[in-house]
Amino acid sequence: VQLQASGGGLVQAGDSLRLACAASGRTFSDYVMGWFRQSPGKEREFVAAISRSGYSTYYAESVKGRFTISRDNAKNTVYLEMNSLKPEDTAVYFCAADRTSILGRDTSRYSYWGQGTLVTVSS
């Protein structure tokens, strides 16, 4: 499956932003989808994951209550709604797809990755 992330940009602290990740090539609903992020000099970290159906979600503690992951299987797209953004949310955000049924936070679980979209939050 090919993944294309979009929606990043420069915002101020407290603002909102919605990322989208469009999938193509395989049956989108066969994949658990995840969002990860990576800041300069840091390892890629888990942000959120959503089950194949969209009924189950899983968040990193650092974004719980501020970010919402969702998907539209008819549009082959997964979203990440980010509210109350903080400077520490600044990173390149990646979407990823996992062929298994488990909502995982390990990057090794995900076989397919998008190219990333940069989110910069100014203070």
N, C-alpha and C positions, 0 to 999 in steps of 0.2 A: 504494500500500500504506500502511495506517495502522500506526503503531508505538506501543506503550505500554511504557515502561520502568518497572521497579519494583525494590525490594530495597535501596534506599539506607537510610542511617541513621547513627547516631553510634556509633563504636567506638573502642577504644584501640589505640595503636600495637602491632603484632604480631598483632592479631586478624585474622580472616577475614570475608569477606562475599561473598555471591553475588548478582549482579544478573541480572535476567531482562528480556527484551524480547519481548513478544508481538506478532505481526504478523497483520494481517487485510486482506482486500480483494483480494489478488492471490495468485498462486502463490508461496508463500514460497521454494521451492527454486529459483526463477528468479533470486534475488538474492544477490549477495555481501553479507555483513553486516559492519558495523563498529561498534566502540565508540570514542567520543571523550570528552574531558573538557575542562572549562573552569573555571578558577579566577578569582576576582574580579580584574579588571584585566589579565587575560591572554587571549591568543587561544586559540581552541578547538584542542586538539591531539589527534593520533591516539594511540590506545591499542592496538587490536588489530583484525584483520580475519580473516574465515573464508570459505573458498570455498563455492560453492553446495552441494557435496556434503558439506562438512565435513572433507574429507581434508587440505586445506591451510590453514595458519594463518600469520599475520604479526603481529609484535609490535613495539612501540616498545622501544628499548633500556632505557628507564627501568623497564619492567615485566616484561621478559623474565625467566623463571624464577620469577616471583611470581604472575603472572596467567595464567589459562587461558581462552581463548574456545572455546565449543562450541555446537553447534546440534542441535536435534531437529526435523527437517523434518515429522515426523508431528504434532508439537504446535505447529508454526509459531512456534517460540521459539528465540531465541539467548540464551546465558548468558555471563556474565563472572565467573569464580571468582577472587576476589582474596585472596591470602594474604600474610602478613607485611606488613600495611599500615603505611604510614609517614605522618606528618603531611603530607608533601608530596603525598600522594595525594588530599588533600582537594580536592573539586571537584564540580561538577555533571556527571554522566555521561550521555551521550547515545548512543542506538543509531541506526544509519543503514543505509539499504539502497541498493545500487548495482545497476543493471540489467545492467551489463557483467560480464565474466568475470574482470576483473583485480582482484587484491588491492591496493587503493590506500590511501595514507595522506593524500591530499589531500581536504579537505572538499568541494571543488568536484566531485569524482567522484560524490558521493552525492546522490541526488535526493530521498530521503525521510528524514525525521528524526522521532524521538520527542520527547517533551516534556522529558526529562531527569529524573534522580533524584539527590538530593544525598547525597554521601558525605562524612562529617566524621570525621577521624581525630585523636584527641587524643593528646598526648604524655605 
